[in-house]
């Protein structure tokens, strides 16, 4: 790898976010009520410590792409290129990278929640 191809994680995150129409927790709740899939990618230890977001599908980050890629043998029955998928993590960083990865697979409706779980439930 040459110096010209190296990027910091801040640069990678910023680039990922240029492709996302990130939404607020309130917008995520409304979108989920209208049929979007709200996905919690936090590890089990964070879910145990912070709590849950009602209605969210739990899919840990390490298997996310396989579960939502319509071409994957490990896909969920709901997987589809037009499926609106809203990802959240604890604070909204990892979720941006995850949503961009789903977009890289062609899932155009993938995005994430600004501020993540903690923005939705700040007192937990």
ZALOBA-81926 format. One record per atom (N, C-alpha, C): residue number from 0; chain; atom name; z negated, x, y negated. Coordinates in steps of 0.02 Angstrom, whole numbers. Example, Ala and Ser with C-alpha at 12.3 -4.5 7.8 and 13.67 -1.06 7.14 Angstrom:
! ZALOBA-81926
r n=0 chain=A atom=N Z=-390 X=660 Y=284 $
r n=0 chain=A atom=CA Z=-390 X=615 Y=225 $
r n=0 chain=A atom=C Z=-390 X=660 Y=165 $
r n=1 chain=A atom=N Z=-354 X=642 Y=112 $
r n=1 chain=A atom=CA Z=-357 X=684 Y=53 $
r n=1 chain=A atom=C Z=-394 X=645 Y=-2 $
! end
This chain:
! ZALOBA-81926
r n=0 chain=A atom=N Z=0 X=42 Y=59 $
r n=0 chain=A atom=CA Z=0 X=0 Y=0 $
r n=0 chain=A atom=C Z=0 X=45 Y=-62 $
r n=1 chain=A atom=N Z=44 X=30 Y=-108 $
r n=1 chain=A atom=CA Z=47 X=70 Y=-168 $
r n=1 chain=A atom=C Z=4 X=39 Y=-222 $
r n=2 chain=A atom=N Z=-11 X=77 Y=-273 $
r n=2 chain=A atom=CA Z=-53 X=53 Y=-328 $
r n=2 chain=A atom=C Z=-23 X=-7 Y=-363 $
r n=3 chain=A atom=N Z=43 X=-12 Y=-363 $
r n=3 chain=A atom=CA Z=75 X=-68 Y=-398 $
r n=3 chain=A atom=C Z=68 X=-134 Y=-360 $
r n=4 chain=A atom=N Z=51 X=-133 Y=-296 $
r n=4 chain=A atom=CA Z=43 X=-195 Y=-258 $
r n=4 chain=A atom=C Z=-29 X=-216 Y=-250 $
r n=5 chain=A atom=N Z=-75 X=-177 Y=-274 $
r n=5 chain=A atom=CA Z=-146 X=-194 Y=-269 $
r n=5 chain=A atom=C Z=-165 X=-244 Y=-322 $
r n=6 chain=A atom=N Z=-207 X=-292 Y=-301 $
r n=6 chain=A atom=CA Z=-233 X=-342 Y=-348 $
r n=6 chain=A atom=C Z=-306 X=-352 Y=-333 $
r n=7 chain=A atom=N Z=-344 X=-368 Y=-384 $
r n=7 chain=A atom=CA Z=-415 X=-383 Y=-374 $
r n=7 chain=A atom=C Z=-421 X=-455 Y=-350 $
r n=8 chain=A atom=N Z=-479 X=-472 Y=-324 $
r n=8 chain=A atom=CA Z=-490 X=-541 Y=-303 $
r n=8 chain=A atom=C Z=-487 X=-588 Y=-363 $
r n=9 chain=A atom=N Z=-507 X=-565 Y=-421 $
r n=9 chain=A atom=CA Z=-502 X=-607 Y=-481 $
r n=9 chain=A atom=C Z=-429 X=-623 Y=-497 $
r n=10 chain=A atom=N Z=-385 X=-575 Y=-487 $
r n=10 chain=A atom=CA Z=-313 X=-586 Y=-498 $
r n=10 chain=A atom=C Z=-285 X=-634 Y=-446 $
r n=11 chain=A atom=N Z=-304 X=-625 Y=-383 $
r n=11 chain=A atom=CA Z=-281 X=-669 Y=-330 $
r n=11 chain=A atom=C Z=-304 X=-740 Y=-343 $
r n=12 chain=A atom=N Z=-367 X=-748 Y=-362 $
r n=12 chain=A atom=CA Z=-395 X=-814 Y=-377 $
r n=12 chain=A atom=C Z=-359 X=-846 Y=-436 $
r n=13 chain=A atom=N Z=-348 X=-808 Y=-489 $
r n=13 chain=A atom=CA Z=-314 X=-835 Y=-547 $
r n=13 chain=A atom=C Z=-243 X=-858 Y=-530 $
r n=14 chain=A atom=N Z=-207 X=-818 Y=-489 $
r n=14 chain=A atom=CA Z=-140 X=-838 Y=-468 $
r n=14 chain=A atom=C Z=-142 X=-901 Y=-426 $
r n=15 chain=A atom=N Z=-189 X=-905 Y=-381 $
r n=15 chain=A atom=CA Z=-195 X=-965 Y=-339 $
r n=15 chain=A atom=C Z=-206 X=-1027 Y=-382 $
r n=16 chain=A atom=N Z=-249 X=-1021 Y=-431 $
r n=16 chain=A atom=CA Z=-265 X=-1078 Y=-473 $
r n=16 chain=A atom=C Z=-207 X=-1100 Y=-518 $
r n=17 chain=A atom=N Z=-159 X=-1056 Y=-532 $
r n=17 chain=A atom=CA Z=-101 X=-1077 Y=-572 $
r n=17 chain=A atom=C Z=-60 X=-1129 Y=-534 $
r n=18 chain=A atom=N Z=-67 X=-1131 Y=-468 $
r n=18 chain=A atom=CA Z=-27 X=-1177 Y=-427 $
r n=18 chain=A atom=C Z=-63 X=-1242 Y=-412 $
r n=19 chain=A atom=N Z=-126 X=-1246 Y=-431 $
r n=19 chain=A atom=CA Z=-167 X=-1305 Y=-413 $
r n=19 chain=A atom=C Z=-177 X=-1351 Y=-472 $
r n=20 chain=A atom=N Z=-178 X=-1415 Y=-459 $
r n=20 chain=A atom=CA Z=-201 X=-1465 Y=-507 $
r n=20 chain=A atom=C Z=-273 X=-1480 Y=-489 $
r n=21 chain=A atom=N Z=-318 X=-1435 Y=-509 $
r n=21 chain=A atom=CA Z=-388 X=-1441 Y=-490 $
r n=21 chain=A atom=C Z=-418 X=-1504 Y=-520 $
r n=22 chain=A atom=N Z=-467 X=-1533 Y=-485 $
r n=22 chain=A atom=CA Z=-496 X=-1596 Y=-508 $
r n=22 chain=A atom=C Z=-572 X=-1592 Y=-512 $
r n=23 chain=A atom=N Z=-600 X=-1637 Y=-550 $
r n=23 chain=A atom=CA Z=-673 X=-1641 Y=-557 $
r n=23 chain=A atom=C Z=-702 X=-1676 Y=-496 $
r n=24 chain=A atom=N Z=-767 X=-1670 Y=-487 $
r n=24 chain=A atom=CA Z=-799 X=-1707 Y=-432 $
r n=24 chain=A atom=C Z=-788 X=-1782 Y=-436 $
r n=25 chain=A atom=N Z=-790 X=-1809 Y=-497 $
r n=25 chain=A atom=CA Z=-779 X=-1881 Y=-506 $
r n=25 chain=A atom=C Z=-708 X=-1901 Y=-486 $
r n=26 chain=A atom=N Z=-660 X=-1859 Y=-505 $
r n=26 chain=A atom=CA Z=-591 X=-1872 Y=-485 $
r n=26 chain=A atom=C Z=-583 X=-1867 Y=-409 $
r n=27 chain=A atom=N Z=-619 X=-1821 Y=-378 $
r n=27 chain=A atom=CA Z=-617 X=-1813 Y=-305 $
r n=27 chain=A atom=C Z=-643 X=-1876 Y=-271 $
r n=28 chain=A atom=N Z=-698 X=-1903 Y=-297 $
r n=28 chain=A atom=CA Z=-725 X=-1965 Y=-268 $
r n=28 chain=A atom=C Z=-674 X=-2022 Y=-273 $
r n=29 chain=A atom=N Z=-641 X=-2028 Y=-331 $
r n=29 chain=A atom=CA Z=-591 X=-2081 Y=-340 $
r n=29 chain=A atom=C Z=-532 X=-2071 Y=-293 $
r n=30 chain=A atom=N Z=-508 X=-2008 Y=-289 $
r n=30 chain=A atom=CA Z=-451 X=-1994 Y=-246 $
r n=30 chain=A atom=C Z=-467 X=-2007 Y=-173 $
r n=31 chain=A atom=N Z=-528 X=-1990 Y=-152 $
r n=31 chain=A atom=CA Z=-548 X=-2003 Y=-83 $
r n=31 chain=A atom=C Z=-551 X=-2078 Y=-69 $
r n=32 chain=A atom=N Z=-574 X=-2116 Y=-118 $
r n=32 chain=A atom=CA Z=-576 X=-2189 Y=-111 $
r n=32 chain=A atom=C Z=-505 X=-2218 Y=-105 $
r n=33 chain=A atom=N Z=-456 X=-2182 Y=-131 $
r n=33 chain=A atom=CA Z=-386 X=-2205 Y=-130 $
r n=33 chain=A atom=C Z=-347 X=-2174 Y=-71 $
r n=34 chain=A atom=N Z=-381 X=-2137 Y=-27 $
r n=34 chain=A atom=CA Z=-348 X=-2112 Y=33 $
r n=34 chain=A atom=C Z=-340 X=-2037 Y=40 $
r n=35 chain=A atom=N Z=-358 X=-1999 Y=-11 $
r n=35 chain=A atom=CA Z=-355 X=-1926 Y=-4 $
r n=35 chain=A atom=C Z=-409 X=-1904 Y=45 $
r n=36 chain=A atom=N Z=-397 X=-1847 Y=77 $
r n=36 chain=A atom=CA Z=-445 X=-1820 Y=124 $
r n=36 chain=A atom=C Z=-487 X=-1768 Y=88 $
r n=37 chain=A atom=N Z=-552 X=-1779 Y=85 $
r n=37 chain=A atom=CA Z=-599 X=-1734 Y=54 $
r n=37 chain=A atom=C Z=-626 X=-1688 Y=109 $
r n=38 chain=A atom=N Z=-619 X=-1622 Y=100 $
r n=38 chain=A atom=CA Z=-635 X=-1575 Y=153 $
r n=38 chain=A atom=C Z=-687 X=-1525 Y=131 $
r n=39 chain=A atom=N Z=-741 X=-1521 Y=168 $
r n=39 chain=A atom=CA Z=-796 X=-1474 Y=157 $
r n=39 chain=A atom=C Z=-783 X=-1413 Y=200 $
r n=40 chain=A atom=N Z=-771 X=-1355 Y=167 $
r n=40 chain=A atom=CA Z=-759 X=-1293 Y=204 $
r n=40 chain=A atom=C Z=-819 X=-1246 Y=205 $
r n=41 chain=A atom=N Z=-876 X=-1270 Y=181 $
r n=41 chain=A atom=CA Z=-936 X=-1228 Y=179 $
r n=41 chain=A atom=C Z=-960 X=-1213 Y=250 $
r n=42 chain=A atom=N Z=-987 X=-1153 Y=260 $
r n=42 chain=A atom=CA Z=-1017 X=-1138 Y=326 $
r n=42 chain=A atom=C Z=-1078 X=-1182 Y=339 $
r n=43 chain=A atom=N Z=-1096 X=-1189 Y=402 $
r n=43 chain=A atom=CA Z=-1151 X=-1232 Y=422 $
r n=43 chain=A atom=C Z=-1215 X=-1217 Y=385 $
r n=44 chain=A atom=N Z=-1230 X=-1154 Y=374 $
r n=44 chain=A atom=CA Z=-1293 X=-1137 Y=340 $
r n=44 chain=A atom=C Z=-1294 X=-1164 Y=269 $
r n=45 chain=A atom=N Z=-1238 X=-1162 Y=234 $
r n=45 chain=A atom=CA Z=-1236 X=-1191 Y=166 $
r n=45 chain=A atom=C Z=-1242 X=-1267 Y=168 $
r n=46 chain=A atom=N Z=-1210 X=-1298 Y=216 $
r n=46 chain=A atom=CA Z=-1216 X=-1371 Y=221 $
r n=46 chain=A atom=C Z=-1288 X=-1391 Y=236 $
r n=47 chain=A atom=N Z=-1322 X=-1352 Y=278 $
r n=47 chain=A atom=CA Z=-1392 X=-1367 Y=294 $
r n=47 chain=A atom=C Z=-1437 X=-1358 Y=232 $
r n=48 chain=A atom=N Z=-1423 X=-1308 Y=193 $
r n=48 chain=A atom=CA Z=-1464 X=-1295 Y=133 $
r n=48 chain=A atom=C Z=-1449 X=-1343 Y=76 $
r n=49 chain=A atom=N Z=-1384 X=-1359 Y=65 $
r n=49 chain=A atom=CA Z=-1364 X=-1397 Y=6 $
r n=49 chain=A atom=C Z=-1356 X=-1472 Y=18 $
r n=50 chain=A atom=N Z=-1343 X=-1491 Y=79 $
r n=50 chain=A atom=CA Z=-1332 X=-1561 Y=94 $
r n=50 chain=A atom=C Z=-1259 X=-1577 Y=103 $
r n=51 chain=A atom=N Z=-1243 X=-1641 Y=106 $
r n=51 chain=A atom=CA Z=-1175 X=-1662 Y=120 $
r n=51 chain=A atom=C Z=-1147 X=-1706 Y=64 $
r n=52 chain=A atom=N Z=-1082 X=-1711 Y=64 $
r n=52 chain=A atom=CA Z=-1045 X=-1754 Y=18 $
r n=52 chain=A atom=C Z=-1020 X=-1811 Y=61 $
r n=53 chain=A atom=N Z=-1045 X=-1872 Y=51 $
r n=53 chain=A atom=CA Z=-1026 X=-1928 Y=94 $
r n=53 chain=A atom=C Z=-950 X=-1936 Y=99 $
r n=54 chain=A atom=N Z=-927 X=-1946 Y=160 $
r n=54 chain=A atom=CA Z=-857 X=-1958 Y=173 $
r n=54 chain=A atom=C Z=-815 X=-1895 Y=183 $
r n=55 chain=A atom=N Z=-845 X=-1837 Y=172 $
r n=55 chain=A atom=CA Z=-806 X=-1775 Y=179 $
r n=55 chain=A atom=C Z=-797 X=-1756 Y=252 $
r n=56 chain=A atom=N Z=-738 X=-1731 Y=267 $
r n=56 chain=A atom=CA Z=-722 X=-1705 Y=333 $
r n=56 chain=A atom=C Z=-744 X=-1632 Y=334 $
r n=57 chain=A atom=N Z=-781 X=-1612 Y=384 $
r n=57 chain=A atom=CA Z=-805 X=-1543 Y=389 $
r n=57 chain=A atom=C Z=-756 X=-1502 Y=430 $
r n=58 chain=A atom=N Z=-726 X=-1453 Y=397 $
r n=58 chain=A atom=CA Z=-681 X=-1406 Y=431 $
r n=58 chain=A atom=C Z=-696 X=-1338 Y=401 $
r n=59 chain=A atom=N Z=-728 X=-1295 Y=439 $
r n=59 chain=A atom=CA Z=-745 X=-1231 Y=411 $
r n=59 chain=A atom=C Z=-683 X=-1190 Y=394 $
r n=60 chain=A atom=N Z=-691 X=-1147 Y=345 $
r n=60 chain=A atom=CA Z=-635 X=-1110 Y=316 $
r n=60 chain=A atom=C Z=-593 X=-1072 Y=368 $
r n=61 chain=A atom=N Z=-625 X=-1045 Y=418 $
r n=61 chain=A atom=CA Z=-589 X=-1002 Y=465 $
r n=61 chain=A atom=C Z=-537 X=-1039 Y=508 $
r n=62 chain=A atom=N Z=-538 X=-1105 Y=509 $
r n=62 chain=A atom=CA Z=-488 X=-1142 Y=549 $
r n=62 chain=A atom=C Z=-448 X=-1191 Y=507 $
r n=63 chain=A atom=N Z=-457 X=-1191 Y=443 $
r n=63 chain=A atom=CA Z=-427 X=-1240 Y=399 $
r n=63 chain=A atom=C Z=-351 X=-1246 Y=406 $
r n=64 chain=A atom=N Z=-315 X=-1190 Y=401 $
r n=64 chain=A atom=CA Z=-242 X=-1192 Y=405 $
r n=64 chain=A atom=C Z=-218 X=-1220 Y=471 $
r n=65 chain=A atom=N Z=-250 X=-1202 Y=525 $
r n=65 chain=A atom=CA Z=-229 X=-1226 Y=591 $
r n=65 chain=A atom=C Z=-239 X=-1301 Y=598 $
r n=66 chain=A atom=N Z=-290 X=-1328 Y=567 $
r n=66 chain=A atom=CA Z=-304 X=-1400 Y=572 $
r n=66 chain=A atom=C Z=-258 X=-1443 Y=529 $
r n=67 chain=A atom=N Z=-233 X=-1414 Y=474 $
r n=67 chain=A atom=CA Z=-191 X=-1454 Y=428 $
r n=67 chain=A atom=C Z=-117 X=-1438 Y=432 $
r n=68 chain=A atom=N Z=-98 X=-1384 Y=465 $
r n=68 chain=A atom=CA Z=-27 X=-1367 Y=471 $
r n=68 chain=A atom=C Z=5 X=-1417 Y=520 $
r n=69 chain=A atom=N Z=52 X=-1458 Y=496 $
r n=69 chain=A atom=CA Z=84 X=-1507 Y=540 $
r n=69 chain=A atom=C Z=121 X=-1474 Y=599 $
r n=70 chain=A atom=N Z=138 X=-1410 Y=593 $
r n=70 chain=A atom=CA Z=174 X=-1376 Y=647 $
r n=70 chain=A atom=C Z=127 X=-1341 Y=697 $
r n=71 chain=A atom=N Z=63 X=-1345 Y=686 $
r n=71 chain=A atom=CA Z=14 X=-1311 Y=729 $
r n=71 chain=A atom=C Z=-5 X=-1353 Y=789 $
r n=72 chain=A atom=N Z=-13 X=-1321 Y=846 $
r n=72 chain=A atom=CA Z=-38 X=-1355 Y=905 $
r n=72 chain=A atom=C Z=-110 X=-1377 Y=897 $
r n=73 chain=A atom=N Z=-147 X=-1347 Y=851 $
r n=73 chain=A atom=CA Z=-217 X=-1363 Y=839 $
r n=73 chain=A atom=C Z=-227 X=-1411 Y=780 $
r n=74 chain=A atom=N Z=-174 X=-1442 Y=758 $
r n=74 chain=A atom=CA Z=-177 X=-1486 Y=699 $
r n=74 chain=A atom=C Z=-218 X=-1549 Y=713 $
r n=75 chain=A atom=N Z=-245 X=-1576 Y=659 $
r n=75 chain=A atom=CA Z=-278 X=-1641 Y=662 $
r n=75 chain=A atom=C Z=-224 X=-1696 Y=665 $
r n=76 chain=A atom=N Z=-241 X=-1753 Y=693 $
r n=76 chain=A atom=CA Z=-192 X=-1808 Y=695 $
r n=76 chain=A atom=C Z=-169 X=-1829 Y=625 $
r n=77 chain=A atom=N Z=-209 X=-1820 Y=574 $
r n=77 chain=A atom=CA Z=-191 X=-1840 Y=507 $
r n=77 chain=A atom=C Z=-147 X=-1790 Y=470 $
r n=78 chain=A atom=N Z=-138 X=-1731 Y=498 $
r n=78 chain=A atom=CA Z=-101 X=-1678 Y=464 $
r n=78 chain=A atom=C Z=-31 X=-1700 Y=446 $
r n=79 chain=A atom=N Z=-12 X=-1684 Y=384 $
r n=79 chain=A atom=CA Z=55 X=-1700 Y=361 $
r n=79 chain=A atom=C Z=70 X=-1664 Y=296 $
r n=80 chain=A atom=N Z=132 X=-1649 Y=284 $
r n=80 chain=A atom=CA Z=151 X=-1612 Y=224 $
r n=80 chain=A atom=C Z=136 X=-1651 Y=160 $
r n=81 chain=A atom=N Z=136 X=-1716 Y=163 $
r n=81 chain=A atom=CA Z=123 X=-1757 Y=104 $
r n=81 chain=A atom=C Z=51 X=-1781 Y=98 $
r n=82 chain=A atom=N Z=8 X=-1758 Y=142 $
r n=82 chain=A atom=CA Z=-62 X=-1779 Y=142 $
r n=82 chain=A atom=C Z=-99 X=-1751 Y=81 $
r n=83 chain=A atom=N Z=-131 X=-1793 Y=41 $
r n=83 chain=A atom=CA Z=-172 X=-1766 Y=-13 $
r n=83 chain=A atom=C Z=-237 X=-1739 Y=15 $
r n=84 chain=A atom=N Z=-249 X=-1675 Y=7 $
r n=84 chain=A atom=CA Z=-308 X=-1641 Y=34 $
r n=84 chain=A atom=C Z=-346 X=-1610 Y=-23 $
r n=85 chain=A atom=N Z=-409 X=-1628 Y=-28 $
r n=85 chain=A atom=CA Z=-453 X=-1601 Y=-81 $
r n=85 chain=A atom=C Z=-506 X=-1559 Y=-48 $
r n=86 chain=A atom=N Z=-504 X=-1495 Y=-62 $
r n=86 chain=A atom=CA Z=-550 X=-1447 Y=-31 $
r n=86 chain=A atom=C Z=-609 X=-1435 Y=-78 $
r n=87 chain=A atom=N Z=-668 X=-1428 Y=-49 $
r n=87 chain=A atom=CA Z=-725 X=-1403 Y=-88 $
r n=87 chain=A atom=C Z=-766 X=-1355 Y=-48 $
r n=88 chain=A atom=N Z=-795 X=-1307 Y=-84 $
r n=88 chain=A atom=CA Z=-843 X=-1260 Y=-57 $
r n=88 chain=A atom=C Z=-907 X=-1267 Y=-98 $
r n=89 chain=A atom=N Z=-948 X=-1218 Y=-100 $
r n=89 chain=A atom=CA Z=-1010 X=-1225 Y=-136 $
r n=89 chain=A atom=C Z=-1000 X=-1225 Y=-212 $
r n=90 chain=A atom=N Z=-959 X=-1178 Y=-238 $
r n=90 chain=A atom=CA Z=-952 X=-1171 Y=-310 $
r n=90 chain=A atom=C Z=-880 X=-1175 Y=-336 $
r n=91 chain=A atom=N Z=-831 X=-1182 Y=-292 $
r n=91 chain=A atom=CA Z=-763 X=-1190 Y=-315 $
r n=91 chain=A atom=C Z=-721 X=-1127 Y=-319 $
r n=92 chain=A atom=N Z=-741 X=-1075 Y=-283 $
r n=92 chain=A atom=CA Z=-701 X=-1014 Y=-282 $
r n=92 chain=A atom=C Z=-660 X=-1010 Y=-217 $
r n=93 chain=A atom=N Z=-694 X=-1010 Y=-161 $
r n=93 chain=A atom=CA Z=-660 X=-1007 Y=-96 $
r n=93 chain=A atom=C Z=-613 X=-1067 Y=-87 $
r n=94 chain=A atom=N Z=-633 X=-1123 Y=-114 $
r n=94 chain=A atom=CA Z=-592 X=-1183 Y=-107 $
r n=94 chain=A atom=C Z=-524 X=-1176 Y=-142 $
r n=95 chain=A atom=N Z=-522 X=-1139 Y=-198 $
r n=95 chain=A atom=CA Z=-458 X=-1128 Y=-232 $
r n=95 chain=A atom=C Z=-411 X=-1088 Y=-187 $
r n=96 chain=A atom=N Z=-438 X=-1035 Y=-157 $
r n=96 chain=A atom=CA Z=-397 X=-994 Y=-112 $
r n=96 chain=A atom=C Z=-374 X=-1034 Y=-51 $
r n=97 chain=A atom=N Z=-419 X=-1077 Y=-25 $
r n=97 chain=A atom=CA Z=-402 X=-1118 Y=33 $
r n=97 chain=A atom=C Z=-348 X=-1169 Y=16 $
r n=98 chain=A atom=N Z=-354 X=-1202 Y=-41 $
r n=98 chain=A atom=CA Z=-304 X=-1251 Y=-61 $
r n=98 chain=A atom=C Z=-236 X=-1218 Y=-72 $
r n=99 chain=A atom=N Z=-235 X=-1158 Y=-101 $
r n=99 chain=A atom=CA Z=-173 X=-1121 Y=-111 $
r n=99 chain=A atom=C Z=-142 X=-1103 Y=-43 $
r n=100 chain=A atom=N Z=-184 X=-1086 Y=5 $
r n=100 chain=A atom=CA Z=-159 X=-1070 Y=72 $
r n=100 chain=A atom=C Z=-126 X=-1131 Y=104 $
r n=101 chain=A atom=N Z=-155 X=-1190 Y=94 $
r n=101 chain=A atom=CA Z=-124 X=-1251 Y=120 $
r n=101 chain=A atom=C Z=-58 X=-1264 Y=85 $
r n=102 chain=A atom=N Z=-55 X=-1251 Y=20 $
r n=102 chain=A atom=CA Z=8 X=-1259 Y=-16 $
r n=102 chain=A atom=C Z=61 X=-1211 Y=11 $
r n=103 chain=A atom=N Z=39 X=-1150 Y=30 $
r n=103 chain=A atom=CA Z=85 X=-1101 Y=59 $
r n=103 chain=A atom=C Z=116 X=-1128 Y=124 $
r n=104 chain=A atom=N Z=81 X=-1173 Y=158 $
r n=104 chain=A atom=CA Z=106 X=-1204 Y=220 $
r n=104 chain=A atom=C Z=151 X=-1263 Y=205 $
r n=105 chain=A atom=N Z=156 X=-1282 Y=142 $
r n=105 chain=A atom=CA Z=198 X=-1338 Y=122 $
r n=105 chain=A atom=C Z=161 X=-1403 Y=111 $
r n=106 chain=A atom=N Z=95 X=-1400 Y=112 $
r n=106 chain=A atom=CA Z=54 X=-1460 Y=101 $
r n=106 chain=A atom=C Z=45 X=-1466 Y=25 $
r n=107 chain=A atom=N Z=92 X=-1500 Y=-6 $
r n=107 chain=A atom=CA Z=98 X=-1500 Y=-78 $
r n=107 chain=A atom=C Z=42 X=-1536 Y=-114 $
r n=108 chain=A atom=N Z=7 X=-1580 Y=-80 $
r n=108 chain=A atom=CA Z=-48 X=-1617 Y=-111 $
r n=108 chain=A atom=C Z=-115 X=-1584 Y=-105 $
r n=109 chain=A atom=N Z=-117 X=-1521 Y=-86 $
r n=109 chain=A atom=CA Z=-181 X=-1486 Y=-79 $
r n=109 chain=A atom=C Z=-206 X=-1462 Y=-147 $
r n=110 chain=A atom=N Z=-270 X=-1472 Y=-158 $
r n=110 chain=A atom=CA Z=-303 X=-1447 Y=-219 $
r n=110 chain=A atom=C Z=-376 X=-1437 Y=-204 $
r n=111 chain=A atom=N Z=-416 X=-1422 Y=-256 $
r n=111 chain=A atom=CA Z=-487 X=-1413 Y=-245 $
r n=111 chain=A atom=C Z=-528 X=-1442 Y=-302 $
r n=112 chain=A atom=N Z=-594 X=-1442 Y=-291 $
r n=112 chain=A atom=CA Z=-641 X=-1472 Y=-339 $
r n=112 chain=A atom=C Z=-669 X=-1417 Y=-384 $
r n=113 chain=A atom=N Z=-662 X=-1427 Y=-449 $
r n=113 chain=A atom=CA Z=-689 X=-1381 Y=-498 $
r n=113 chain=A atom=C Z=-765 X=-1379 Y=-491 $
r n=114 chain=A atom=N Z=-793 X=-1321 Y=-480 $
r n=114 chain=A atom=CA Z=-865 X=-1314 Y=-474 $
r n=114 chain=A atom=C Z=-892 X=-1330 Y=-405 $
r n=115 chain=A atom=N Z=-851 X=-1356 Y=-361 $
r n=115 chain=A atom=CA Z=-871 X=-1368 Y=-292 $
r n=115 chain=A atom=C Z=-928 X=-1418 Y=-283 $
r n=116 chain=A atom=N Z=-962 X=-1411 Y=-227 $
r n=116 chain=A atom=CA Z=-1017 X=-1456 Y=-209 $
r n=116 chain=A atom=C Z=-1072 X=-1456 Y=-262 $
r n=117 chain=A atom=N Z=-1087 X=-1398 Y=-289 $
r n=117 chain=A atom=CA Z=-1141 X=-1392 Y=-338 $
r n=117 chain=A atom=C Z=-1126 X=-1429 Y=-403 $
r n=118 chain=A atom=N Z=-1062 X=-1436 Y=-419 $
r n=118 chain=A atom=CA Z=-1044 X=-1475 Y=-478 $
r n=118 chain=A atom=C Z=-1055 X=-1550 Y=-465 $
r n=119 chain=A atom=N Z=-1044 X=-1571 Y=-403 $
r n=119 chain=A atom=CA Z=-1053 X=-1642 Y=-385 $
r n=119 chain=A atom=C Z=-1127 X=-1659 Y=-377 $
r n=120 chain=A atom=N Z=-1165 X=-1612 Y=-349 $
r n=120 chain=A atom=CA Z=-1236 X=-1623 Y=-335 $
r n=120 chain=A atom=C Z=-1276 X=-1564 Y=-365 $
r n=121 chain=A atom=N Z=-1283 X=-1561 Y=-430 $
r n=121 chain=A atom=CA Z=-1315 X=-1503 Y=-462 $
r n=121 chain=A atom=C Z=-1389 X=-1495 Y=-448 $
r n=122 chain=A atom=N Z=-1423 X=-1547 Y=-427 $
r n=122 chain=A atom=CA Z=-1496 X=-1543 Y=-418 $
r n=122 chain=A atom=C Z=-1516 X=-1532 Y=-346 $
r n=123 chain=A atom=N Z=-1470 X=-1515 Y=-303 $
r n=123 chain=A atom=CA Z=-1488 X=-1504 Y=-233 $
r n=123 chain=A atom=C Z=-1500 X=-1431 Y=-220 $
! end
